[in-house]
């Protein structure tokens, strides 16, 4: 059974020799199978890597890596810690997004105020027809940066 689940199939004789020498119990074999399953799924796990970096079965057995699987309680604790870390990261992301949106809003307000002081008087001197022509032509840079100001002026000029 061990040989079916261990991901690297090299040096089989040395692994068999380990089994003959150490005579593991059924519980030991079950623990090995559980550990193999755990380590192949675990990110950064000893058996979850490129094949060339994966230990030979005999090395894995001799090093006692089959004893390294965490208990169910440790796994549950790690899972809970991961959920908590994800929640914290999500909250931080939401805070960062909110701070970013606020910074963008401030930059827009600052730029609008700058445009209002620089271009406002020039637009105020234009006739409604001239302003409407600018809006109709949609000159991209002018429209994007100053269109809102022209709209304000035109709205202010409309009779109530």
Secondary structure in CASP SS format (residue, H / E / C, confidence):
PFRMAT SS
TARGET T0000
AUTHOR 0000-0000-0000
METHOD secondary structure of the structure
MODEL  1
X C 1.00
X H 1.00
X H 1.00
X H 1.00
X H 1.00
X C 1.00
X C 1.00
X C 1.00
X C 1.00
X C 1.00
X C 1.00
X H 1.00
X H 1.00
X H 1.00
X H 1.00
X H 1.00
X H 1.00
X H 1.00
X H 1.00
X H 1.00
X H 1.00
X H 1.00
X C 1.00
X C 1.00
X C 1.00
X H 1.00
X H 1.00
X H 1.00
X H 1.00
X H 1.00
X H 1.00
X H 1.00
X H 1.00
X H 1.00
X H 1.00
X H 1.00
X H 1.00
X H 1.00
X H 1.00
X H 1.00
X H 1.00
X C 1.00
X C 1.00
X C 1.00
X C 1.00
X C 1.00
X C 1.00
X C 1.00
X C 1.00
X C 1.00
X H 1.00
X H 1.00
X H 1.00
X C 1.00
X C 1.00
X C 1.00
X H 1.00
X H 1.00
X H 1.00
X H 1.00
X H 1.00
X H 1.00
X C 1.00
X C 1.00
X H 1.00
X H 1.00
X H 1.00
X C 1.00
X C 1.00
X C 1.00
X C 1.00
X H 1.00
X H 1.00
X H 1.00
X H 1.00
X H 1.00
X H 1.00
X H 1.00
X H 1.00
X H 1.00
X H 1.00
X H 1.00
X H 1.00
X H 1.00
X H 1.00
X H 1.00
X H 1.00
X H 1.00
X H 1.00
X H 1.00
X H 1.00
X H 1.00
X H 1.00
X H 1.00
X H 1.00
X H 1.00
X H 1.00
X H 1.00
X H 1.00
X H 1.00
X H 1.00
X H 1.00
X H 1.00
X H 1.00
X H 1.00
X H 1.00
X H 1.00
X H 1.00
X H 1.00
X H 1.00
X H 1.00
X H 1.00
X H 1.00
X H 1.00
X H 1.00
X H 1.00
X H 1.00
X H 1.00
X H 1.00
X H 1.00
X H 1.00
X H 1.00
X H 1.00
X H 1.00
X H 1.00
X C 1.00
X C 1.00
X H 1.00
X H 1.00
X H 1.00
X H 1.00
X H 1.00
X H 1.00
X H 1.00
X H 1.00
X H 1.00
X H 1.00
X C 1.00
X C 1.00
X H 1.00
X H 1.00
X H 1.00
X H 1.00
X H 1.00
X H 1.00
X H 1.00
X H 1.00
X H 1.00
X H 1.00
X H 1.00
X H 1.00
X H 1.00
X H 1.00
X H 1.00
X H 1.00
X H 1.00
X H 1.00
X C 1.00
X C 1.00
X C 1.00
END
